[in-house]
Amino acid sequence: MELAAFLDHVKRGALIEGGSEHHAFMHRAAQEALCVIAELNAEYREPEEVRALLSRLTGRDVAESVTVFPPFYSEFGKNLALGEGVFINQGCRFQDTGGITIGDGTLIGHGSTLTTLNHAVDPRRRADMTPAPVLIGRQVWLGASVTVVPGVTIGDGAIVGAGAVVTKDVPANAIVGGVPARLIRTTGFDA
């Protein structure tokens, strides 16, 4: 299997059955990503080196305006897209197999987790996974230790309070917080 075929499968939200060809491909790709992540997190890296390693991880150019403070973790890498001026603080964990897109000018607080795979409820099928992308708009601010679950879209200009668990879509310019995250108010600004 090739990367393009796997990404097409995931983009359709198709099931990744435990033990299948898609499952095996995902695990092989994860090993490649883990090698890059180990290199990224092993020692101090200049910002240019961090971006070069992120480009290797994602398989696409990472803009000079992107800043990531290691340690940073990703278990797949090839389904992660970072916009211009994105800032990702220390200790973030991205499970990007199902697809993570982060819009221009977005800030991700330290220790945040973005997930894109759900396991089957049936314990006999627990190794099966359903991918669902996480889409984060432009000028979004995720506070420290935010968790975003599979399939969530966060609109442009939104703010997610520290420690929130985002289980549903967040409208543009909304301020949400809590577990699960709920609307607190709007920013009053357009992103």
N, C-alpha and C positions, 0 to 999 in steps of 0.2 A: 504494500500500500504506500502511496505517496502522500505528502503533506496536503496537497490541494484536494485530494479525494477525502481525506479525513476532515479537513476544515469545511468542505461542502456538506458532509454528513452532519457535522456539529451545527452548522449554520441552519440547517433544516430542523434542528431540535430533535433529531433522530436518536433513539435509544442506543447507548453504548453497552452492549450486552457483555457481562462478565465472561472472560475466556474467549471472546470473539476476536476477529482480525483487528477490528477497531480498538478494542481494549488493549491488545498486544502492541499496536502502534503507539497508543497513548503512553504506555509504560516505557517504550523505547525512547520516545521523544522526551519524556520526563527525565530520563537518565542524562540526555544531552543538556537539558536545561539545568539540572542539578550540578553538572560540571562547571557551567558558566557561573552559576550562583556561588559555588564554592570559591571560584577565582575572585569574583566580585567582593565577597565578604571576608576573604582570608587576611587582608592587610589593608592599610590605608591606600586609597586610590585618589589621584587627582581627578577633578571633575571631568576632564576630557577622557580619562581612562574609564570612568564609570559609564559615560555615554557610549563609548566604544563597546564595552561589554554588554550594555543594554541593547545595542544594535545587533550584536551577535545573538543575544538571547531571543530577540523578537524577530530577527530576520528582516528588519527594515531600518532605515535611517532614523535616528533619534535626534531631534532638533537641538542645536547648541543652547537654546533657551531652557531646556529641560534640566531640572536638578533633582537628583535622588541621593539621599543620605543613607548609606549602608549602616547596618545590615538591611538587606532587602531580599525577599523570598518570592519565587515564582516556580510553580511546578510544571509549567509547560512552555511558556514564553512566546510561542509562535502565534498566539491568538490575543496578543496584547498590543494596543495602539495608544500612544501617548501624544497628545496635541502639543502645540507650542506653549512654552512658559509654564508647563506643569511642574509642580513641586511635590515631592513625596518624601516625607520625613522618615526617621529611623524606625526599623522594626516592622515595616508593613509586609503583609502576606497576601499575595494575589494567586488565587486558583483560577487561572485564565483559560483553561481548556475550553470552556463554553463561550469564551469571548469577553474581553474587557476593553472598553473604549473610554478614554478619559479626555474630555474636551479642553481646549485652550484655556490657559490661565487658572486651572483648577489646583487647589491645595488639598493634600491628603495628610491628615495628622498622624503623628507617630503611633505605631501599634495597631493601625487599622487593618481589617481583613475584608477582602472582596472575594466572594465565592460564586462559582458558576456551574456546579454540578450537584444534583440531588441523587441520592441513592434510593433504590426501590424500598417500598414499605414492607413488602413480603419478605420475611427473613430468608426464605429459600432463594430469593432473587436479589439479595442485598448487594451483590457485586455489580448489578446493573446500575447504570447512571443515565440520567436525563440532563443534557446540557441546556442552559438558559443564560443568555448574555447579561452582563451588567453594563449599562450605558450611563455614563456620567457626563453631563453637559458642560458648557463653558462657564468659567468663573464660579465654580462650585467650591465650597469649603466644607470638608469633612473634618470634624474635630478629632481629638485623640481617641484611639481605641474604638472607632466606629466599626460595626460589622454590617456588611451589605450582602444579602442573600441572593441566590440565583434568580434571574429574570427581572430584576429591579432597574428602573430608569429614574435617574435623578435629574431634574430639569435645570436649565441654565440659571445661574445666580442663586441657587438654593444653598442653605446652610444646614448641616446636620450636626447637632450638639454632641459633645464628647460622650462616649460610652453608649451611644444609641445603637439599636439593632433595627436596621431598615428592612422591613418585610414586604412593603408595597411601594409603588411608584410615588415619587415626591414631585409635586408641581414646581414649575419655574418660580424662582424668587420666594419660595416657602422656607420657613425656619421650622425644623422638626427636631424632636428629641425624645428620649425615653426608650423603654423596652416593653413592647415594640414601639418604634418611633411613631409619634403622632404630631399633627400640626400644632404649633405654638402660636405663630403669627406669620405675616409675610414681611419681607424686607422693606417694601415700599419703593424699591429700586428696580429698574429694568437692567438685566445683565447685558 
